[in-house]
Amino acid sequence: MHTDQWAALPPPDRRVGWGATTAKYALGLAPFVIVWVVLVVWLSQLITDRATWSDEADEAMMREWLDETRLSYKTLPDLVREYADRRDDEAAGRAPTARSAADLRAELEEQLRALAEPTRTYDLKLPAFPVVYRMTVTVAGTPPDTVAWDNPRPRPRQQNQTRVRELVYRPLGAADPRAEVRVEYQLHAFNKLRQREQDQQRVSLIAQAVLVAATLVAGVFVYRFLRREVRRENARLAAAADAEHRERELLETRLKQQEAEQAKKELDRRLLEQQLSAATLRQRADEAEKVALETKSQLYASIGIMAGSYAHNIKNLLVRPNDLLNRCIESDGMSGPQQTMLSEVKSTLGTVTERLQQILRTVRRDAGAPAFTRLDLAALVRDTAGTWADMARDKWKLRVTANVPDGPLPIDGDLSHLQQAVENLLFNARDATFEVRNHLREEARKSPSDSRRQKLIDAAGWRGEVTLTARRDGDSVVLEVRDNGVGMTDEVRRNCLTTHFSTKRDNAIYEGYSAGMGLGLSFVAMVLDHHRAALDIDSAPLAGATFRVRFPPAAPG
């Protein structure tokens, strides 16, 4: 037997409640309840009949007065029927008789006047004699016609308005709805009505007193009956509980022993399940990490192969321009400025060739094992700003500055990858300033004509600014790329590092700047991940952006 089953049994000192005993002896009380209900129904019916018999008698007398009163040989229903039939005949176009509907209507008006005028003459002077205030006969048709008589005397005062009653009935019978009679009348004097109401209240109070007394007697009887039966039932159950008490204690002891053994087995089983789940989770985590590393390695390898292919093709294409530049420089007849410009072009092509060579060396290595060396981040930032400052000023209308300390900022990294990452951050800042200039132009075009010209001049003269900063922060080395560009919304800031995500695609202002592919910042994220560097982005719409990279300290040595 389970513990819940034992708990369901009453203890030795438990007593049976009223609910169980009432349910058990409900059938024994059923005859008494039936008698009580019959008494209540009989008293209710008696009160209702007593309250309504007088009103029903008054209405019956009024209907009899209207139906049976005759001026000559016709009653009110006879005149109404003739008038309704004549209206139907005239509406159907049948041949008229000697008396028209107008004549019959006049006769009906005279009948109403003859019925009502005596009541006005003897107003409240004769007992049980009605006082008629308004009498109408409505006959259906197109349109319906109403014949009315109104008592010129005023109605009773406001406090006696409830004494005026209205009688509505059909004089032609319930099956013929063509006519309806309404009579507003008062049949009894005010004192008589008040006496009748007092009698009704007195009868109602007596009936209520009888009903309350009967209910109290019934309640006392039921209470005594149920209490006596409860005592009997409790005595019987107490004796049975005493007999079962010892047996239950023995069985409960055995049951507790079994439950303790079962709980121990359950704990052992749960411990084994937890150990198995932990092992399964560790295995799944290892597999997921392995798959992620393989996927990332394949992605990096694919990007490297594609970049290497492009770099190799571009390097081959630069062989011919380099050869032509050498011939031009070595030829005679060129002025000094021309020689200087050709030498700058050759130096730039040499830099491009060297950068392509670095890319080729990088992609030929294992994608998961970058070539880390000790390098100076301050020198890298200074060189990048110096490389692009002139082009930024002359072509992009952008001021590029470097803010670096005099001393070195050593970090461990891949020089080729970091150069491309810093340049990608610089180009991203450049594109953001382009959008601000375009925004200012659009706002100037929408402005009023008197200030439009000046705003267009201000928009054309606006200059972007990009600041590259390298500094030390504790043990870490921090790189910041800050611009006064268009900024980013929260959604763009959350997704800007996702591959192929771009807000510049198919935008004319970036035509010719290799923008809109959504690869620049994703490449930066990949490089920083290899360097175990953390990237934070602070930006807001039309408030610029700051990309802050925190590199771990260089290894000692």
C-alpha positions as CSV (number, residue, x, y, z in Angstrom):
1,M,0.0,0.0,0.0
2,H,1.4,3.4,-1.0
3,T,1.9,6.3,1.4
4,D,-0.8,8.4,-0.3
5,Q,-3.3,5.6,0.3
6,W,-2.4,5.5,4.0
7,A,-2.8,9.2,4.2
8,A,-6.3,9.0,2.8
9,L,-7.4,6.9,5.9
10,P,-8.7,8.9,8.9
11,P,-6.5,8.8,12.0
12,P,-7.9,7.4,15.2
13,D,-9.1,10.8,16.6
14,R,-10.5,12.0,13.2
15,R,-14.2,12.8,13.1
16,V,-16.5,12.7,10.0
17,G,-17.5,16.2,8.8
18,W,-20.9,17.6,7.9
19,G,-20.4,17.1,4.2
20,A,-20.0,13.3,4.2
21,T,-22.9,12.8,6.7
22,T,-25.2,15.2,4.7
23,A,-24.5,13.3,1.5
24,K,-25.2,10.0,3.2
25,Y,-28.5,11.0,4.8
26,A,-29.8,13.2,2.0
27,L,-32.4,10.6,1.0
28,G,-33.7,10.4,4.6
29,L,-34.4,14.2,4.6
30,A,-35.9,14.2,1.1
31,P,-39.6,13.9,2.2
32,F,-39.3,16.8,4.6
33,V,-37.6,19.0,2.0
34,I,-40.3,18.2,-0.5
35,V,-43.0,19.2,1.9
36,W,-41.2,22.5,2.7
37,V,-40.8,23.3,-1.0
38,V,-44.5,22.6,-1.6
39,L,-45.4,25.0,1.2
40,V,-43.2,27.7,-0.2
41,V,-44.7,27.3,-3.7
42,W,-48.2,27.4,-2.3
43,L,-47.6,30.6,-0.3
44,S,-46.0,32.3,-3.3
45,Q,-48.9,31.4,-5.5
46,L,-51.3,32.6,-2.8
47,I,-49.6,35.9,-2.6
48,T,-49.5,36.3,-6.3
49,D,-53.1,35.5,-6.8
50,R,-54.1,37.8,-3.9
51,A,-52.1,40.7,-5.5
52,T,-53.4,40.3,-9.0
53,W,-57.0,39.1,-8.8
54,S,-58.4,42.6,-8.2
55,D,-56.5,44.1,-11.2
56,E,-57.7,41.3,-13.4
57,A,-61.3,41.7,-12.3
58,D,-61.1,45.5,-13.1
59,E,-59.8,44.8,-16.6
60,A,-62.4,42.2,-17.3
61,M,-65.1,44.6,-16.2
62,M,-63.7,47.4,-18.4
63,R,-63.6,45.0,-21.5
64,E,-67.2,43.9,-20.7
65,W,-68.2,47.6,-20.5
66,L,-66.6,48.4,-23.9
67,D,-68.0,45.2,-25.6
68,E,-71.6,45.3,-24.3
69,T,-72.5,49.0,-24.1
70,R,-74.9,50.0,-27.0
71,L,-76.1,53.4,-28.1
72,S,-78.7,51.8,-30.4
73,Y,-78.3,48.3,-31.7
74,K,-74.6,48.2,-32.3
75,T,-71.7,47.8,-29.8
76,L,-68.2,49.2,-30.2
77,P,-66.8,46.0,-31.7
78,D,-69.6,46.0,-34.3
79,L,-68.8,49.6,-35.3
80,V,-65.1,48.9,-35.5
81,R,-65.6,45.9,-37.7
82,E,-67.9,47.8,-40.1
83,Y,-65.4,50.6,-40.3
84,A,-62.4,48.3,-40.9
85,D,-64.4,46.3,-43.6
86,R,-65.4,49.5,-45.4
87,R,-61.8,50.8,-45.4
88,D,-60.7,47.5,-46.9
89,D,-63.4,47.7,-49.6
90,E,-62.4,51.2,-50.6
91,A,-58.7,50.3,-50.6
92,A,-59.5,47.4,-52.9
93,G,-61.6,49.5,-55.3
94,R,-64.9,47.7,-54.7
95,A,-68.2,49.4,-55.3
96,P,-69.2,51.8,-52.4
97,T,-72.3,51.2,-50.4
98,A,-74.8,53.7,-49.1
99,R,-72.6,54.5,-46.1
100,S,-69.0,55.5,-46.7
101,A,-66.0,55.0,-44.4
102,A,-66.2,58.7,-43.4
103,D,-69.8,58.2,-42.2
104,L,-68.8,55.1,-40.2
105,R,-65.8,56.9,-38.7
106,A,-68.1,59.7,-37.5
107,E,-70.4,57.1,-36.0
108,L,-67.4,55.5,-34.3
109,E,-66.4,58.9,-32.9
110,E,-69.9,59.4,-31.6
111,Q,-69.8,56.0,-29.9
112,L,-66.6,56.8,-28.1
113,R,-68.0,60.2,-27.0
114,A,-71.2,58.5,-25.7
115,L,-69.2,55.9,-23.8
116,A,-66.8,58.4,-22.2
117,E,-68.9,61.5,-21.5
118,P,-70.9,60.0,-18.7
119,T,-67.7,59.0,-16.9
120,R,-66.6,62.7,-17.1
121,T,-70.0,63.8,-15.7
122,Y,-69.8,61.5,-12.7
123,D,-66.0,61.8,-12.2
124,L,-65.2,60.0,-8.9
125,K,-68.8,60.4,-7.6
126,L,-70.0,56.8,-7.9
127,P,-68.1,53.8,-6.5
128,A,-66.8,51.3,-9.1
129,F,-67.6,53.8,-11.9
130,P,-64.6,54.3,-14.3
131,V,-63.0,57.6,-15.0
132,V,-61.8,57.6,-18.6
133,Y,-58.9,60.0,-19.5
134,R,-58.3,58.9,-23.0
135,M,-59.9,56.4,-25.4
136,T,-58.5,55.5,-28.9
137,V,-59.4,53.1,-31.6
138,T,-56.7,52.4,-34.2
139,V,-57.7,50.7,-37.4
140,A,-55.0,49.2,-39.7
141,G,-54.8,50.3,-43.3
142,T,-52.8,52.6,-45.6
143,P,-52.5,54.8,-43.8
144,P,-53.7,53.6,-40.4
145,D,-56.5,55.7,-38.8
146,T,-56.9,56.5,-35.2
147,V,-60.2,57.7,-33.6
148,A,-59.6,59.2,-30.2
149,W,-61.5,60.9,-27.3
150,D,-59.6,62.9,-24.7
151,N,-61.0,64.0,-21.3
152,P,-60.7,67.8,-21.0
153,R,-60.2,67.5,-17.3
154,P,-56.7,67.3,-16.0
155,R,-55.2,64.0,-14.9
156,P,-54.5,63.3,-11.2
157,R,-51.6,65.0,-9.5
158,Q,-48.1,63.6,-9.9
159,Q,-48.2,61.4,-6.8
160,N,-51.4,59.7,-8.1
161,Q,-50.2,59.1,-11.7
162,T,-49.6,55.5,-10.9
163,R,-53.3,55.0,-10.2
164,V,-54.1,55.6,-13.9
165,R,-54.1,52.3,-15.8
166,E,-54.1,51.4,-19.5
167,L,-56.2,48.7,-21.1
168,V,-55.2,47.4,-24.5
169,Y,-57.2,44.8,-26.3
170,R,-58.5,43.8,-29.8
171,P,-62.2,44.2,-30.2
172,L,-62.4,42.0,-33.3
173,G,-60.7,39.1,-31.5
174,A,-57.2,37.8,-31.2
175,A,-57.3,36.3,-34.7
176,D,-58.2,39.7,-36.4
177,P,-55.4,42.3,-35.7
178,R,-57.0,45.1,-37.9
179,A,-58.2,47.1,-34.9
180,E,-56.8,47.9,-31.4
181,V,-58.5,49.8,-28.5
182,R,-56.6,51.6,-25.8
183,V,-58.3,53.1,-22.7
184,E,-56.5,55.1,-20.0
185,Y,-58.8,54.9,-17.0
186,Q,-59.1,55.0,-13.2
187,L,-61.6,52.6,-11.7
188,H,-61.3,53.1,-7.9
189,A,-60.9,56.1,-5.7
190,F,-57.5,56.9,-4.1
191,N,-58.5,55.7,-0.6
192,K,-59.8,52.5,-1.9
193,L,-56.6,51.8,-3.8
194,R,-54.5,52.6,-0.7
195,Q,-56.6,50.2,1.4
196,R,-56.2,47.5,-1.2
197,E,-52.4,48.0,-1.2
198,Q,-52.3,47.8,2.6
199,D,-54.3,44.6,2.5
200,Q,-51.8,43.1,0.0
201,Q,-48.9,44.2,2.2
202,R,-50.5,42.7,5.3
203,V,-51.1,39.3,3.5
204,S,-47.5,39.4,2.2
205,L,-46.1,40.0,5.6
206,I,-48.1,37.2,7.1
207,A,-47.0,34.8,4.3
208,Q,-43.4,35.8,4.9
209,A,-43.6,35.3,8.6
210,V,-45.1,31.8,8.1
211,L,-42.4,31.0,5.5
212,V,-39.6,32.2,7.9
213,A,-41.0,30.2,10.8
214,A,-41.3,27.1,8.7
215,T,-37.7,27.6,7.5
216,L,-36.4,27.9,11.1
217,V,-38.3,24.8,12.2
218,A,-36.9,22.9,9.2
219,G,-33.4,24.1,9.9
220,V,-33.6,23.1,13.6
221,F,-34.9,19.7,12.6
222,V,-32.2,19.1,10.0
223,Y,-29.4,20.3,12.3
224,R,-30.5,18.0,15.1
225,F,-31.0,15.1,12.7
226,L,-27.6,15.5,11.1
227,R,-25.8,16.1,14.4
228,R,-27.2,12.9,15.9
229,E,-26.2,10.9,12.8
230,V,-22.7,12.5,12.8
231,R,-22.1,11.4,16.4
232,R,-23.2,7.8,15.5
233,E,-20.9,7.8,12.5
234,N,-17.9,9.2,14.4
235,A,-18.3,6.6,17.1
236,R,-18.3,3.8,14.5
237,L,-15.3,5.2,12.7
238,A,-13.3,5.7,15.9
239,A,-13.7,2.1,16.8
240,A,-12.6,1.0,13.3
241,A,-9.7,3.4,13.4
242,D,-8.4,2.1,16.7
243,A,-8.5,-1.4,15.2
244,E,-6.6,-0.4,12.2
245,H,-4.0,1.8,13.9
246,R,-1.5,-0.9,14.9
247,E,-1.7,-2.5,11.5
248,R,-1.1,0.8,9.7
249,E,1.9,1.6,11.9
250,L,3.5,-1.8,10.9
251,L,2.8,-1.3,7.3
252,E,4.0,2.3,7.3
253,T,7.4,1.1,8.8
254,R,7.8,-1.4,6.1
255,L,6.8,1.1,3.4
256,K,9.4,3.6,4.7
257,Q,12.1,1.0,4.4
258,Q,11.1,0.3,0.8
259,E,10.9,3.9,0.0
260,A,14.4,4.5,1.4
261,E,15.8,1.7,-0.7
262,Q,14.0,3.0,-3.8
263,A,15.3,6.6,-3.1
264,K,18.8,5.3,-2.9
265,K,18.5,3.5,-6.2
266,E,16.9,6.6,-7.8
267,L,19.8,8.8,-6.6
268,D,22.3,6.3,-8.0
269,R,20.5,6.3,-11.3
270,R,20.4,10.1,-11.5
271,L,24.1,10.3,-10.7
272,L,24.9,8.0,-13.5
273,E,22.6,9.9,-15.9
274,Q,24.3,13.2,-14.9
275,Q,27.7,11.7,-15.5
276,L,26.6,10.4,-18.9
277,S,25.1,13.8,-19.8
278,A,28.2,15.6,-18.8
279,A,30.3,13.3,-21.0
280,T,27.9,13.7,-23.9
281,L,28.0,17.5,-23.6
282,R,31.8,17.5,-23.5
283,Q,31.9,15.3,-26.6
284,R,29.4,17.6,-28.4
285,A,31.3,20.7,-27.4
286,D,34.6,19.2,-28.7
287,E,32.9,18.2,-32.0
288,A,31.3,21.6,-32.4
289,E,34.7,23.4,-31.7
290,K,36.3,21.1,-34.2
291,V,33.7,21.8,-36.9
292,A,33.9,25.5,-36.2
293,L,37.7,25.5,-36.6
294,E,37.5,23.4,-39.8
295,T,34.8,25.8,-41.2
296,K,36.9,28.9,-40.3
297,S,40.0,27.3,-41.7
298,Q,38.2,26.5,-45.0
299,L,36.8,30.0,-45.1
300,Y,40.2,31.6,-44.5
301,A,41.8,29.3,-47.0
302,S,39.2,30.1,-49.7
303,I,39.7,33.9,-49.1
304,G,43.4,33.5,-49.2
305,I,43.3,31.5,-52.4
306,M,41.1,34.1,-54.0
307,A,43.2,36.9,-52.8
308,G,46.4,35.2,-53.9
309,S,45.0,34.6,-57.4
310,Y,44.0,38.2,-57.8
311,A,47.4,39.4,-56.4
312,H,49.3,37.1,-58.8
313,N,47.4,38.3,-61.8
314,I,47.8,41.9,-60.8
315,K,51.5,41.4,-60.2
316,N,51.8,39.9,-63.7
317,L,50.0,42.9,-65.2
318,L,52.4,45.3,-63.5
319,V,55.5,43.9,-65.3
320,R,54.8,45.6,-68.5
321,P,54.1,49.1,-67.0
322,N,57.3,48.9,-64.9
323,D,59.3,48.0,-68.0
324,L,57.8,51.0,-69.9
325,L,58.5,53.4,-67.0
326,N,62.1,52.3,-66.9
327,R,62.5,52.9,-70.7
328,C,60.9,56.4,-70.3
329,I,63.2,57.3,-67.4
330,E,66.3,56.1,-69.3
331,S,65.4,58.0,-72.5
332,D,66.7,61.4,-73.3
333,G,64.7,64.6,-74.0
334,M,62.5,64.6,-70.9
335,S,62.3,67.6,-68.6
336,G,63.2,67.5,-64.9
337,P,59.6,67.6,-63.7
338,Q,58.6,64.8,-66.0
339,Q,61.5,62.7,-64.8
340,T,60.4,63.4,-61.2
341,M,56.7,62.4,-61.8
342,L,57.8,59.2,-63.6
343,S,60.1,58.4,-60.7
344,E,57.1,58.8,-58.2
345,V,55.0,56.6,-60.4
346,K,57.7,54.0,-60.5
347,S,58.1,54.2,-56.7
348,T,54.3,53.8,-56.2
349,L,54.3,50.8,-58.6
350,G,57.2,49.3,-56.6
351,T,55.2,49.7,-53.4
352,V,52.2,48.0,-55.0
353,T,54.4,45.2,-56.2
354,E,55.9,44.7,-52.8
355,R,52.4,44.7,-51.2
356,L,51.3,42.0,-53.7
357,Q,54.4,40.0,-52.9
358,Q,53.5,40.2,-49.2
359,I,50.0,38.9,-50.0
360,L,51.4,36.0,-52.0
361,R,53.7,35.1,-49.2
362,T,50.9,35.2,-46.8
363,V,48.4,33.0,-48.7
364,R,51.1,30.4,-49.4
365,R,51.4,29.8,-45.7
366,D,49.0,27.7,-43.6
367,A,45.9,29.8,-43.1
368,G,45.7,28.6,-39.5
369,A,49.3,29.5,-38.7
370,P,50.0,33.2,-39.4
371,A,53.6,34.3,-39.3
372,F,53.8,36.4,-36.2
373,T,56.9,38.6,-35.6
374,R,57.7,41.4,-33.3
375,L,56.6,44.7,-34.9
376,D,56.1,48.3,-33.9
377,L,52.4,49.4,-34.1
378,A,53.3,53.1,-33.8
379,A,55.5,52.8,-36.9
380,L,52.8,50.9,-38.8
381,V,50.2,53.6,-38.0
382,R,52.7,56.4,-38.9
383,D,53.6,54.8,-42.2
384,T,49.9,54.1,-43.1
385,A,49.0,57.8,-42.5
386,G,52.0,59.0,-44.5
387,T,51.2,56.7,-47.4
388,W,47.6,57.9,-47.8
389,A,47.7,61.5,-46.5
390,D,48.5,63.2,-49.9
391,M,45.8,61.3,-51.8
392,A,43.3,61.9,-49.0
393,R,43.9,65.6,-49.1
394,D,44.0,66.1,-52.9
395,K,41.4,63.5,-54.1
396,W,39.2,62.6,-51.2
397,K,39.0,66.0,-49.5
398,L,40.0,64.3,-46.3
399,R,42.6,65.1,-43.6
400,V,44.4,62.0,-42.3
401,T,46.5,62.4,-39.2
402,A,48.5,60.1,-37.0
403,N,48.7,60.5,-33.2
404,V,51.5,58.1,-32.0
405,P,54.1,58.3,-29.3
406,D,57.8,58.9,-30.0
407,G,58.8,55.5,-28.7
408,P,57.9,52.1,-30.1
409,L,54.7,50.1,-29.3
410,P,55.8,46.5,-29.7
411,I,53.2,43.8,-30.4
412,D,53.3,40.3,-31.9
413,G,51.6,40.1,-35.3
414,D,51.5,39.5,-39.0
415,L,52.7,42.7,-40.7
416,S,51.0,42.0,-44.0
417,H,47.6,41.2,-42.3
418,L,47.8,44.2,-40.0
419,Q,48.7,46.6,-42.8
420,Q,45.6,45.5,-44.7
421,A,43.4,45.6,-41.6
422,V,44.5,49.2,-40.7
423,E,44.0,50.3,-44.3
424,N,40.5,48.8,-44.4
425,L,39.6,50.7,-41.3
426,L,41.0,53.9,-42.9
427,F,39.0,53.3,-46.1
428,N,35.8,52.5,-44.1
429,A,36.3,55.9,-42.3
430,R,36.8,57.6,-45.7
431,D,33.5,56.2,-47.0
432,A,31.7,57.4,-43.9
433,T,32.9,61.0,-44.6
434,F,31.7,60.7,-48.2
435,E,28.2,60.0,-46.9
436,V,28.3,63.1,-44.6
437,R,29.1,65.3,-47.6
438,N,26.3,63.8,-49.6
439,H,23.9,64.2,-46.7
440,L,24.9,67.9,-46.4
441,R,24.3,68.4,-50.1
442,E,20.8,66.8,-49.9
443,E,19.9,69.0,-46.9
444,A,21.1,72.1,-48.7
445,R,19.0,71.3,-51.8
446,K,15.9,71.0,-49.6
447,S,16.5,74.3,-47.8
448,P,14.8,77.6,-48.7
449,S,16.1,79.4,-51.8
450,D,17.5,82.4,-49.9
451,S,19.9,80.2,-47.9
452,R,20.4,77.3,-50.4
453,R,23.4,78.8,-52.1
454,Q,25.4,79.3,-48.9
455,K,24.5,75.9,-47.6
456,L,25.7,74.3,-50.9
457,I,29.0,76.2,-50.6
458,D,29.3,75.1,-47.0
459,A,28.6,71.4,-48.0
460,A,31.2,71.6,-50.8
461,G,33.8,73.1,-48.4
462,W,33.2,70.5,-45.7
463,R,36.2,68.3,-45.0
464,G,36.4,64.9,-43.4
465,E,38.8,64.0,-40.7
466,V,40.3,60.6,-39.8
467,T,42.7,60.2,-36.9
468,L,44.8,57.1,-36.4
469,T,45.9,56.8,-32.8
470,A,48.3,54.3,-31.2
471,R,48.9,54.3,-27.4
472,R,49.6,52.1,-24.5
473,D,46.9,51.4,-21.9
474,G,48.3,49.4,-19.0
475,D,49.8,46.2,-20.4
476,S,47.8,46.4,-23.7
477,V,48.4,48.4,-26.8
478,V,45.4,50.2,-28.2
479,L,44.8,51.3,-31.8
480,E,41.9,53.8,-32.5
481,V,40.6,54.9,-35.9
482,R,38.2,57.9,-35.4
483,D,36.3,59.7,-38.0
484,N,33.7,62.5,-38.2
485,G,31.6,60.5,-40.7
486,V,27.9,59.6,-40.9
487,G,28.1,57.1,-38.0
488,M,26.0,53.9,-37.6
489,T,22.7,52.9,-36.1
490,D,22.5,50.2,-33.5
491,E,21.4,47.6,-36.2
492,V,24.3,48.5,-38.5
493,R,26.8,48.5,-35.7
494,R,25.7,44.9,-34.7
495,N,26.0,43.6,-38.3
496,C,28.9,45.6,-39.7
497,L,31.4,42.7,-39.1
498,T,29.3,40.1,-40.9
499,T,30.6,38.9,-44.2
500,H,28.9,40.5,-47.3
501,F,26.9,43.0,-45.1
502,S,27.1,46.5,-46.6
503,T,25.1,49.7,-46.6
504,K,27.1,51.0,-49.6
505,R,26.2,48.5,-52.3
506,D,24.8,50.0,-55.5
507,N,25.5,53.5,-54.2
508,A,26.8,56.0,-56.8
509,I,28.9,57.9,-54.3
510,Y,31.2,54.9,-53.9
511,E,31.6,54.2,-57.6
512,G,35.3,53.6,-58.3
513,Y,36.3,53.1,-54.7
514,S,35.9,49.3,-54.5
515,A,33.2,49.6,-51.8
516,G,30.0,47.8,-51.2
517,M,31.2,44.2,-51.3
518,G,30.8,43.7,-47.5
519,L,34.3,42.2,-47.1
520,G,36.4,44.9,-45.6
521,L,35.3,44.9,-42.0
522,S,34.8,41.1,-42.0
523,F,38.5,40.8,-43.1
524,V,39.4,43.1,-40.2
525,A,37.5,40.9,-37.8
526,M,39.3,37.8,-39.1
527,V,42.7,39.4,-38.7
528,L,42.0,40.6,-35.2
529,D,40.7,37.2,-34.3
530,H,44.0,35.7,-35.4
531,H,45.8,38.3,-33.3
532,R,43.6,37.6,-30.2
533,A,42.7,41.3,-30.3
534,A,39.4,42.8,-29.0
535,L,37.4,45.3,-31.1
536,D,35.0,47.9,-29.7
537,I,32.9,50.2,-31.8
538,D,31.4,53.5,-30.6
539,S,29.1,55.2,-33.0
540,A,25.8,57.0,-33.4
541,P,24.0,58.4,-36.5
542,L,25.6,61.6,-37.8
543,A,28.1,61.6,-34.8
544,G,31.1,59.8,-36.4
545,A,32.6,56.4,-35.3
546,T,35.5,55.1,-33.3
547,F,37.0,51.7,-33.9
548,R,39.1,50.7,-30.9
549,V,41.3,47.7,-31.1
550,R,43.1,46.3,-28.0
551,F,46.1,44.1,-28.7
552,P,47.5,41.8,-26.0
553,P,51.0,42.6,-24.7
554,A,53.9,41.3,-26.7
555,A,55.6,38.2,-25.4
556,P,58.8,38.9,-23.4
557,G,62.0,38.4,-25.2
